[in-house]
């Protein structure tokens, strides 16, 4: 009997592809993040916290670029964690996966020995924190600050929109929708189709059940705090500087310095 092939690397690859239908310049987002990180933190043996990591888009790319770096990847979603860990593994001991809920004030404790003040050179996140309630987002930035070393940096690449009701937000959302419709019409896999493939994978049945208990159907809301709110929240948390270094419509990379 031959071993069955691992389906999780394929699901991870498909995740990356389907995300480009929603974030047209996704590869450039990561290029900018790592360019800024390399300028601010030129060491090759960085220790990073991949915050709300999903299936590990940041960690997989960064550890490939920096063979001496180490990452702790944190998320609450059991399905995305299972896919990421099953596809990427521990990268020769340089990648550790942790399940923790950012809505829990004690989530840094779940990091174990890494969850102490001044552990990390950088906190990185992408396409995730827009889900957080503004109060939780602000608290998350405060806790992230404490986990950073004195010269640490935070980079968040996400949907950081213009304020609600603004004409700029309306125009940007309309253009983004048009781009997405063209991508999907051209054969790109949709979010819904990707999740159908996940649900059809038997090895993920337990993780899917745990996920359904976390977010019953219709219970998860998109928050999308504005980029101005993010910058203000970072400064209020105690970061000395915070600002946008790249954007395409409302997809932005915001950087904060401890």
WOKA-V828656 format. One record per residue. RES is the residue in one letter. SS is DSSP state (~ for helix, > for strand, _ for the rest). PHI is phi in radians with two decimals (none if undefined). NEAR is the number of other ideal C-beta (glycine too) atoms within 12 Angstrom. Layout:
res=RES ss=SS phi=PHI near=NEAR
res=RES ss=SS phi=PHI near=NEAR
This chain:
res=X ss=_ phi=none near=3
res=X ss=_ phi=-1.67 near=4
res=X ss=_ phi=-1.18 near=5
res=X ss=_ phi=-1.27 near=10
res=X ss=_ phi=-1.14 near=10
res=X ss=_ phi=-1.29 near=20
res=X ss=_ phi=-1.41 near=21
res=X ss=~ phi=-1.26 near=31
res=X ss=~ phi=-1.01 near=21
res=X ss=~ phi=-1.16 near=21
res=X ss=~ phi=-1.13 near=36
res=X ss=~ phi=-1.15 near=35
res=X ss=~ phi=-1.09 near=23
res=X ss=~ phi=-1.17 near=28
res=X ss=~ phi=-1.01 near=35
res=X ss=~ phi=-1.04 near=33
res=X ss=~ phi=-1.19 near=25
res=X ss=~ phi=-1.17 near=31
res=X ss=~ phi=-1.13 near=34
res=X ss=_ phi=-1.20 near=32
res=X ss=_ phi=-1.24 near=29
res=X ss=_ phi=-1.82 near=32
res=X ss=_ phi=-2.25 near=34
res=X ss=_ phi=-1.05 near=25
res=X ss=_ phi=-1.87 near=23
res=X ss=~ phi=-1.07 near=32
res=X ss=~ phi=-1.08 near=20
res=X ss=~ phi=-1.15 near=19
res=X ss=~ phi=-0.98 near=38
res=X ss=~ phi=-1.21 near=33
res=X ss=~ phi=-1.02 near=20
res=X ss=~ phi=-1.13 near=29
res=X ss=~ phi=-0.94 near=41
res=X ss=~ phi=-1.31 near=33
res=X ss=~ phi=-1.11 near=20
res=X ss=~ phi=-1.15 near=29
res=X ss=~ phi=-1.05 near=35
res=X ss=~ phi=-1.12 near=22
res=X ss=~ phi=-1.24 near=17
res=X ss=~ phi=-1.41 near=26
res=X ss=_ phi=-2.32 near=33
res=X ss=_ phi=-1.30 near=17
res=X ss=_ phi=-1.12 near=21
res=X ss=_ phi=-1.55 near=18
res=X ss=_ phi=-1.79 near=16
res=X ss=_ phi=-1.12 near=37
res=X ss=> phi=-1.99 near=35
res=X ss=> phi=-2.13 near=46
res=X ss=> phi=-1.85 near=50
res=X ss=> phi=-1.60 near=50
res=X ss=> phi=-1.56 near=42
res=X ss=_ phi=0.95 near=42
res=X ss=_ phi=-1.28 near=41
res=X ss=_ phi=1.04 near=39
res=X ss=_ phi=-1.51 near=43
res=X ss=_ phi=1.64 near=45
res=X ss=~ phi=-1.04 near=41
res=X ss=~ phi=-1.27 near=45
res=X ss=~ phi=-1.05 near=46
res=X ss=~ phi=-1.04 near=35
res=X ss=~ phi=-1.23 near=33
res=X ss=~ phi=-1.16 near=40
res=X ss=~ phi=-1.22 near=34
res=X ss=~ phi=-1.23 near=20
res=X ss=~ phi=-1.37 near=23
res=X ss=_ phi=-2.10 near=29
res=X ss=_ phi=-1.12 near=14
res=X ss=_ phi=-1.80 near=19
res=X ss=_ phi=-1.36 near=35
res=X ss=> phi=-2.36 near=30
res=X ss=> phi=-2.34 near=43
res=X ss=> phi=-1.96 near=43
res=X ss=> phi=-1.81 near=46
res=X ss=> phi=-2.14 near=45
res=X ss=> phi=-2.75 near=41
res=X ss=_ phi=-1.74 near=33
res=X ss=_ phi=-1.35 near=37
res=X ss=~ phi=-1.16 near=31
res=X ss=~ phi=-1.27 near=37
res=X ss=~ phi=-1.12 near=40
res=X ss=~ phi=-1.11 near=36
res=X ss=~ phi=-1.11 near=33
res=X ss=~ phi=-1.16 near=42
res=X ss=~ phi=-1.08 near=41
res=X ss=~ phi=-1.17 near=34
res=X ss=~ phi=-1.20 near=28
res=X ss=~ phi=-1.55 near=32
res=X ss=~ phi=-1.73 near=38
res=X ss=_ phi=1.17 near=23
res=X ss=_ phi=-1.89 near=21
res=X ss=_ phi=0.83 near=29
res=X ss=_ phi=0.98 near=14
res=X ss=_ phi=1.45 near=12
res=X ss=_ phi=-1.67 near=28
res=X ss=> phi=-2.25 near=34
res=X ss=> phi=-2.10 near=34
res=X ss=> phi=-1.78 near=37
res=X ss=> phi=-2.34 near=33
res=X ss=> phi=-1.67 near=29
res=X ss=_ phi=-2.69 near=33
res=X ss=_ phi=-1.84 near=25
res=X ss=_ phi=-1.14 near=36
res=X ss=_ phi=-1.35 near=21
res=X ss=_ phi=-1.55 near=17
res=X ss=_ phi=-0.99 near=16
res=X ss=_ phi=-1.68 near=14
res=X ss=~ phi=-1.01 near=31
res=X ss=~ phi=-1.04 near=34
res=X ss=~ phi=-1.11 near=18
res=X ss=~ phi=-1.18 near=24
res=X ss=~ phi=-1.33 near=31
res=X ss=~ phi=1.17 near=16
res=X ss=~ phi=-1.09 near=13
res=X ss=~ phi=-1.44 near=28
res=X ss=_ phi=-1.59 near=24
res=X ss=_ phi=-2.09 near=19
res=X ss=_ phi=-1.01 near=18
res=X ss=_ phi=1.30 near=19
res=X ss=_ phi=-1.36 near=28
res=X ss=> phi=-1.88 near=38
res=X ss=> phi=-1.35 near=36
res=X ss=> phi=-2.65 near=44
res=X ss=> phi=-1.99 near=51
res=X ss=> phi=-2.13 near=52
res=X ss=> phi=-2.64 near=42
res=X ss=> phi=-2.60 near=42
res=X ss=_ phi=0.93 near=38
res=X ss=_ phi=-2.52 near=35
res=X ss=~ phi=-1.23 near=42
res=X ss=~ phi=-1.15 near=34
res=X ss=~ phi=-1.35 near=28
res=X ss=_ phi=-1.39 near=33
res=X ss=_ phi=-1.00 near=21
res=X ss=~ phi=-0.91 near=22
res=X ss=~ phi=-1.15 near=18
res=X ss=~ phi=-1.19 near=25
res=X ss=~ phi=-1.03 near=37
res=X ss=~ phi=-1.07 near=27
res=X ss=~ phi=-1.14 near=25
res=X ss=~ phi=-1.11 near=39
res=X ss=~ phi=-1.11 near=38
res=X ss=~ phi=-1.12 near=28
res=X ss=~ phi=-1.21 near=35
res=X ss=~ phi=-1.08 near=43
res=X ss=~ phi=-1.00 near=33
res=X ss=~ phi=-1.17 near=28
res=X ss=~ phi=-1.38 near=35
res=X ss=> phi=-1.50 near=39
res=X ss=> phi=-1.21 near=25
res=X ss=> phi=-0.95 near=17
res=X ss=> phi=-1.87 near=17
res=X ss=> phi=-1.29 near=34
res=X ss=> phi=-2.39 near=41
res=X ss=> phi=-2.04 near=50
res=X ss=> phi=-2.22 near=49
res=X ss=> phi=-2.21 near=48
res=X ss=> phi=-1.83 near=46
res=X ss=> phi=-2.85 near=42
res=X ss=> phi=-1.34 near=36
res=X ss=_ phi=-2.10 near=42
res=X ss=_ phi=-1.39 near=30
res=X ss=_ phi=-1.17 near=26
res=X ss=_ phi=-1.02 near=20
res=X ss=_ phi=-0.98 near=17
res=X ss=_ phi=1.47 near=11
res=X ss=_ phi=-1.39 near=16
res=X ss=~ phi=-1.15 near=12
res=X ss=~ phi=-1.15 near=20
res=X ss=~ phi=-1.15 near=23
res=X ss=~ phi=-1.05 near=18
res=X ss=~ phi=-1.15 near=16
res=X ss=~ phi=-1.12 near=27
res=X ss=~ phi=-1.12 near=24
res=X ss=~ phi=-1.16 near=16
res=X ss=~ phi=-1.18 near=19
res=X ss=~ phi=-1.09 near=26
res=X ss=~ phi=-1.11 near=19
res=X ss=~ phi=-1.09 near=16
res=X ss=~ phi=-1.05 near=26
res=X ss=~ phi=-1.11 near=26
res=X ss=~ phi=-1.09 near=17
res=X ss=~ phi=-1.15 near=16
res=X ss=~ phi=-1.12 near=25
res=X ss=~ phi=-1.19 near=21
res=X ss=~ phi=-1.14 near=12
res=X ss=_ phi=-1.44 near=14
res=X ss=_ phi=1.87 near=13
res=X ss=_ phi=-1.11 near=25
res=X ss=_ phi=-1.31 near=27
res=X ss=_ phi=-1.49 near=23
res=X ss=~ phi=-0.93 near=23
res=X ss=~ phi=-1.14 near=14
res=X ss=~ phi=-1.17 near=20
res=X ss=~ phi=-1.10 near=31
res=X ss=~ phi=-1.17 near=24
res=X ss=~ phi=-1.10 near=16
res=X ss=~ phi=-1.15 near=26
res=X ss=~ phi=-1.09 near=34
res=X ss=~ phi=-1.15 near=20
res=X ss=_ phi=-1.51 near=15
res=X ss=_ phi=-1.61 near=26
res=X ss=~ phi=-1.03 near=13
res=X ss=~ phi=-1.17 near=22
res=X ss=~ phi=-1.78 near=32
res=X ss=~ phi=-1.05 near=17
res=X ss=~ phi=-1.13 near=15
res=X ss=~ phi=-1.12 near=31
res=X ss=~ phi=-1.14 near=26
res=X ss=~ phi=-1.14 near=14
res=X ss=~ phi=-1.14 near=19
res=X ss=~ phi=-1.14 near=28
res=X ss=~ phi=-1.09 near=21
res=X ss=~ phi=-1.24 near=16
res=X ss=~ phi=-1.21 near=22
res=X ss=_ phi=-2.27 near=19
res=X ss=_ phi=-0.98 near=9
res=X ss=_ phi=-0.91 near=9
res=X ss=_ phi=1.44 near=7
res=X ss=_ phi=-1.61 near=10
res=X ss=_ phi=-1.77 near=17
res=X ss=_ phi=-1.93 near=11
res=X ss=_ phi=-1.44 near=16
res=X ss=_ phi=-1.72 near=24
res=X ss=_ phi=1.15 near=30
res=X ss=_ phi=-1.07 near=35
res=X ss=_ phi=-1.21 near=29
res=X ss=~ phi=-1.10 near=36
res=X ss=~ phi=-1.12 near=25
res=X ss=~ phi=-1.12 near=30
res=X ss=~ phi=-1.02 near=42
res=X ss=~ phi=-1.10 near=28
res=X ss=~ phi=-1.13 near=23
res=X ss=~ phi=-1.14 near=34
res=X ss=~ phi=-1.15 near=38
res=X ss=~ phi=-1.16 near=24
res=X ss=~ phi=-1.13 near=20
res=X ss=~ phi=-1.21 near=28
res=X ss=_ phi=2.10 near=23
res=X ss=_ phi=-1.17 near=31
res=X ss=_ phi=-1.40 near=19
res=X ss=> phi=-2.48 near=18
res=X ss=> phi=-2.74 near=32
res=X ss=> phi=-3.04 near=26
res=X ss=> phi=-1.46 near=28
res=X ss=> phi=-1.92 near=28
res=X ss=> phi=-2.78 near=27
res=X ss=> phi=-2.75 near=25
res=X ss=> phi=-2.36 near=23
res=X ss=_ phi=0.96 near=28
res=X ss=_ phi=-1.95 near=38
res=X ss=> phi=-1.45 near=38
res=X ss=> phi=-2.35 near=38
res=X ss=> phi=-1.97 near=40
res=X ss=> phi=-1.89 near=46
res=X ss=> phi=-2.11 near=35
res=X ss=> phi=-2.28 near=37
res=X ss=> phi=-1.92 near=30
res=X ss=_ phi=-1.28 near=32
